[in-house]
């Protein structure tokens, strides 16, 4: 959805994207509807926002925040620097 404008909140678009990725679609779609997964997503989203997340994709390396897919190289360098 960051490379192509896809509405992944549309079940048909999501199903198509998962199929194109050769993932097992039906078990994934069933799993994301469970209360356990929804609760975990809510908890992790709240924790991420508390750390400073303001959009997606956001990544953290330690306490350093990176926003945007264009920062993936920076994230890799930050991870390697921590080794």
C-alpha positions in Angstrom: 0.0 0.0 0.0 3.0 2.3 0.3 4.2 1.6 -3.3 0.8 1.5 -4.9 -2.3 3.2 -3.6 -4.3 0.1 -2.3 -7.2 0.3 0.2 -6.3 -2.6 2.4 -9.3 -1.9 4.5 -11.4 -3.2 1.5 -11.8 -7.0 2.0 -11.6 -7.7 -1.7 -8.4 -5.7 -2.1 -6.8 -7.3 0.9 -7.8 -10.8 -0.3 -6.2 -10.0 -3.7 -3.0 -8.6 -2.1 -2.6 -11.7 0.1 -3.2 -14.0 -2.8 -0.6 -12.2 -5.0 1.8 -12.6 -2.1 1.2 -16.4 -2.2 -0.1 -16.4 1.4 -2.7 -18.8 2.7 -5.6 -16.3 2.6 -8.5 -17.9 4.4 -6.7 -18.7 7.7 -5.2 -15.2 7.8 -8.6 -13.5 7.2 -10.2 -15.6 9.9 -7.4 -14.9 12.4 -7.5 -11.1 12.0 -11.2 -11.2 13.0 -10.5 -12.8 16.4 -10.8 -10.8 19.6 -7.3 -11.9 20.6 -5.7 -10.5 17.5 -7.7 -7.3 17.6 -6.9 -6.8 21.3 -3.2 -7.3 20.6 -3.2 -4.9 17.7 -5.0 -2.3 19.9 -2.4 -2.7 22.7 0.6 -2.5 20.3 -0.9 0.5 18.5 -1.4 2.4 21.8 2.1 1.5 22.9 3.6 2.7 19.6 1.7 6.0 19.6 2.9 6.6 23.2 6.5 6.2 21.8 5.8 8.9 19.2 4.4 7.1 16.2 2.4 9.4 14.0 1.9 7.5 10.8 2.8 4.3 9.0 5.2 2.8 8.4 7.1 3.8 11.5 10.1 1.8 12.8 12.1 2.1 16.1 15.7 1.1 16.5 16.2 1.4 20.3 14.7 4.8 21.1 15.3 6.2 17.6 12.3 6.6 15.4 12.2 6.3 11.6 9.2 7.2 9.5 8.6 6.2 5.9 9.6 3.4 3.6 12.3 5.7 2.2 14.1 5.3 5.6 14.7 1.6 5.3 18.4 2.1 4.5 18.8 4.3 7.6 17.1 1.7 9.7 19.4 -1.0 8.4 22.4 1.2 9.2 21.1 1.9 12.7 20.6 -1.8 13.4 24.1 -2.7 12.1 25.6 0.2 14.2 24.1 -1.3 17.3 25.8 -4.7 16.8 
